[in-house]
Amino acid sequence: MLDGQFPIAASFLEDYREEVTAAVTLILAIAFAQFVDRTLAKRGRRLTEVVTSGGVSPATGTRLRLLRRLIFATIIVLGIALALSQFEAVKRVATGILASSAVLGLVVGFAARQTLANAVAGVLLAITQPIRVGDLVTFEDETGTVEDVRLTYTFIRLGDERRLVVPNERLAQGTIVNHTIVDPRVHVEVSVWIPPDGDAARALAVLGELPDVDVSVADVEKDAVRLSAGTWATSPEKRLEVAADLRLECLERLRADGLAPSPPASPSA
């Protein structure tokens, strides 16, 4: 039927049957992977709403992200394998490879050892949960909020909105300071300065009147005395805002009592 009505199409399909079948297989695999990924994401949100009537917890969100990506990657790999299996040449090569699978395993393992190590570390991070999406962490002197834990890399959003992309193997092997793994609150500490001959005791008393703020003399130098004031932010996202407000409040109180120099007056017109 197709040969009589569409001879060109029939000839094309006959000549490129393997390529067309492989392309269709790959397209179907990608579509199926996206469908499963969206279904899992939707299912996770619905389950959270039913059980907790709130958002996904950091631990659950991290595991769900990794599960979705593992399933997505598995479906795509299987789709590529099925697509390649349509070619007779690939089948013959695959047969020869399977006959020497031990050698292949060594070659592939050596070539992809870094990627495999990162992937295994990503699975371990998702299972053991030393860090979770939303946690405030410090890694190698960089502090930021965990934005995403992927299969091979973890994304950390720093205070200046830069993204620190860390291979999961380094996270698994290194030392991580997790500021919010037990308590979601974040301790915020700011420094204010008074002249070296200023009344430090009076300054501590003035700042001590601020609610939920602990103050102390942090350092004494020849040019100034550094006072430290600390309080708590309810979440990592609010720590910079809380720090800025606390710093401003401390300066205003010290200046009102004459304990810190006032800003220079603007020149008159």
NUGU-273054 format. One line per 2 residues: number of its first residue (from 1); for each residue x, y, z of C-alpha. Coordinates in nm, 2 decimals. Layout:
BEGIN
NUM> X:Y:Z | ...
This chain:
BEGIN
1> 0.00:0.00:0.00 | 0.28:0.24:0.10
3> 0.49:0.14:-0.19 | 0.22:0.22:-0.44
5> 0.11:0.56:-0.30 | 0.44:0.69:-0.15
7> 0.73:0.53:-0.33 | 0.98:0.79:-0.22
9> 0.88:0.75:0.15 | 0.89:0.37:0.12
11> 1.23:0.38:-0.04 | 1.36:0.61:0.23
13> 1.23:0.39:0.51 | 1.38:0.09:0.34
15> 1.72:0.25:0.30 | 1.73:0.41:0.64
17> 1.53:0.17:0.85 | 1.79:0.13:1.12
19> 1.85:0.50:1.16 | 1.47:0.58:1.17
21> 1.41:0.31:1.42 | 1.70:0.42:1.64
23> 1.58:0.79:1.63 | 1.22:0.69:1.72
25> 1.35:0.47:2.00 | 1.56:0.75:2.14
27> 1.28:1.01:2.12 | 1.04:0.77:2.30
29> 1.30:0.71:2.57 | 1.35:1.08:2.63
31> 0.97:1.14:2.63 | 0.92:0.85:2.87
33> 1.20:0.97:3.10 | 1.05:1.32:3.12
35> 0.70:1.18:3.19 | 0.83:0.96:3.48
37> 1.03:1.26:3.62 | 0.73:1.49:3.62
39> 0.51:1.21:3.76 | 0.75:1.15:4.05
41> 0.78:1.53:4.12 | 0.40:1.57:4.12
43> 0.36:1.26:4.34 | 0.61:1.38:4.59
45> 0.43:1.72:4.62 | 0.09:1.56:4.67
47> 0.23:1.32:4.93 | 0.38:1.60:5.12
49> 0.06:1.80:5.12 | -0.14:1.51:5.24
51> 0.10:1.40:5.52 | 0.24:1.73:5.64
53> 0.03:2.00:5.48 | 0.34:2.19:5.41
55> 0.66:2.20:5.20 | 0.89:1.91:5.14
57> 1.15:1.87:5.42 | 1.52:1.92:5.33
59> 1.60:1.55:5.37 | 1.30:1.43:5.17
61> 1.36:1.69:4.90 | 1.73:1.59:4.86
63> 1.65:1.22:4.83 | 1.36:1.29:4.59
65> 1.59:1.49:4.36 | 1.85:1.22:4.35
67> 1.59:0.95:4.29 | 1.44:1.14:4.00
69> 1.78:1.19:3.84 | 1.88:0.83:3.88
71> 1.56:0.71:3.72 | 1.59:0.97:3.44
73> 1.95:0.88:3.37 | 1.87:0.50:3.37
75> 1.59:0.54:3.12 | 1.80:0.75:2.89
77> 2.09:0.51:2.90 | 1.86:0.22:2.82
79> 1.71:0.42:2.54 | 2.05:0.49:2.39
81> 2.14:0.12:2.42 | 1.82:0.01:2.25
83> 1.87:0.27:1.97 | 2.23:0.15:1.91
85> 2.11:-0.21:1.91 | 1.93:-0.14:1.58
87> 2.25:-0.13:1.39 | 2.41:-0.46:1.29
89> 2.76:-0.32:1.31 | 2.70:-0.21:1.67
91> 2.57:-0.56:1.76 | 2.88:-0.72:1.63
93> 3.10:-0.48:1.82 | 2.89:-0.54:2.13
95> 2.93:-0.91:2.10 | 3.31:-0.88:2.08
97> 3.31:-0.64:2.37 | 3.11:-0.88:2.59
99> 3.36:-1.15:2.51 | 3.63:-0.94:2.67
101> 3.41:-0.78:2.94 | 3.69:-0.80:3.20
103> 3.92:-0.59:2.99 | 3.64:-0.35:2.90
105> 3.55:-0.31:3.26 | 3.91:-0.21:3.35
107> 3.93:0.03:3.06 | 3.59:0.20:3.12
109> 3.65:0.20:3.50 | 3.99:0.37:3.45
111> 3.86:0.63:3.20 | 3.55:0.72:3.40
113> 3.67:0.67:3.75 | 3.62:1.03:3.84
115> 3.27:1.05:3.71 | 3.18:0.72:3.87
117> 3.34:0.83:4.20 | 3.13:1.15:4.19
119> 2.81:0.95:4.12 | 2.87:0.71:4.40
121> 2.95:0.99:4.64 | 2.63:1.17:4.53
123> 2.42:0.86:4.62 | 2.60:0.84:4.96
125> 2.54:1.21:5.03 | 2.17:1.16:4.95
127> 2.15:0.85:5.18 | 2.36:0.97:5.48
129> 2.24:1.34:5.45 | 2.54:1.53:5.59
131> 2.40:1.82:5.38 | 2.05:1.88:5.25
133> 1.89:2.12:5.01 | 1.85:2.45:5.20
135> 2.12:2.39:5.46 | 2.38:2.66:5.54
137> 2.72:2.50:5.51 | 3.09:2.60:5.51
139> 3.32:2.41:5.28 | 3.68:2.51:5.23
141> 3.63:2.86:5.38 | 3.33:2.93:5.16
143> 2.99:2.96:5.33 | 2.66:2.94:5.15
145> 2.32:2.77:5.11 | 2.29:2.43:4.95
147> 2.09:2.49:4.64 | 2.09:2.15:4.47
149> 2.25:1.81:4.52 | 2.29:1.64:4.18
151> 2.42:1.30:4.09 | 2.78:1.42:4.04
153> 2.79:1.78:4.16 | 2.65:1.99:4.44
155> 2.56:2.36:4.39 | 2.61:2.60:4.68
157> 2.48:2.96:4.66 | 2.72:3.20:4.83
159> 2.63:3.52:5.00 | 2.71:3.73:4.69
161> 2.49:3.51:4.47 | 2.78:3.33:4.32
163> 2.74:2.95:4.27 | 3.01:2.72:4.42
165> 3.00:2.39:4.21 | 3.17:2.11:4.41
167> 3.23:1.76:4.29 | 3.05:1.52:4.52
169> 3.36:1.31:4.58 | 3.53:1.61:4.74
171> 3.23:1.68:4.96 | 3.23:1.31:5.07
173> 3.60:1.32:5.15 | 3.63:1.67:5.29
175> 3.51:1.83:5.61 | 3.18:2.02:5.59
177> 3.05:2.25:5.86 | 2.67:2.23:5.85
179> 2.52:2.52:6.05 | 2.16:2.42:6.02
181> 2.15:2.04:6.03 | 2.02:2.03:6.39
183> 1.86:2.37:6.42 | 1.72:2.56:6.12
185> 1.81:2.89:6.29 | 2.14:3.06:6.21
187> 2.35:3.25:6.45 | 2.44:3.59:6.32
189> 2.73:3.79:6.46 | 2.84:4.14:6.37
191> 3.12:4.37:6.48 | 3.10:4.73:6.58
193> 3.39:4.96:6.69 | 3.44:5.22:6.95
195> 3.75:5.45:7.00 | 4.03:5.29:7.21
197> 3.96:5.53:7.50 | 3.58:5.47:7.48
199> 3.38:5.34:7.77 | 3.36:4.97:7.68
201> 3.15:4.88:7.98 | 2.90:5.14:7.90
203> 2.89:5.03:7.54 | 2.82:4.67:7.64
205> 2.54:4.79:7.87 | 2.38:5.00:7.59
207> 2.39:4.72:7.34 | 2.28:4.47:7.60
209> 1.94:4.64:7.60 | 1.87:4.51:7.26
211> 1.63:4.21:7.28 | 1.78:3.86:7.22
213> 2.12:4.00:7.15 | 2.44:3.89:7.33
215> 2.74:4.13:7.33 | 3.10:4.10:7.43
217> 3.44:4.27:7.38 | 3.58:4.07:7.09
219> 3.92:4.24:7.04 | 4.13:4.53:7.16
221> 4.37:4.71:6.92 | 4.57:5.03:6.95
223> 4.33:5.21:6.72 | 3.99:5.08:6.83
225> 3.80:4.83:7.05 | 3.59:4.58:6.86
227> 3.26:4.48:7.01 | 3.07:4.17:6.90
229> 2.69:4.14:6.89 | 2.51:3.82:6.81
231> 2.15:3.71:6.76 | 1.96:3.44:6.57
233> 1.81:3.44:6.22 | 1.51:3.21:6.17
235> 1.65:3.07:5.84 | 1.97:3.09:5.63
237> 1.79:3.31:5.38 | 1.74:3.58:5.64
239> 2.09:3.59:5.79 | 2.22:3.87:5.58
241> 1.91:4.09:5.64 | 1.93:4.02:6.01
243> 2.30:4.10:6.02 | 2.25:4.43:5.84
245> 1.97:4.54:6.07 | 2.16:4.44:6.38
247> 2.47:4.63:6.26 | 2.27:4.94:6.20
249> 2.08:4.92:6.53 | 2.41:4.88:6.72
251> 2.57:5.18:6.55 | 2.27:5.40:6.61
253> 2.26:5.32:6.98 | 2.63:5.38:7.03
255> 2.61:5.71:6.84 | 2.31:5.82:7.04
257> 2.51:5.77:7.36 | 2.82:5.94:7.22
259> 3.01:5.61:7.23 | 3.09:5.60:6.86
261> 3.18:5.88:6.62 | 2.90:6.03:6.42
263> 2.92:6.05:6.04 | 3.06:6.38:5.91
265> 2.80:6.64:5.84 | 2.74:6.71:5.47
267> 2.88:7.05:5.36 | 2.63:7.33:5.35
269> 2.52:7.47:5.02
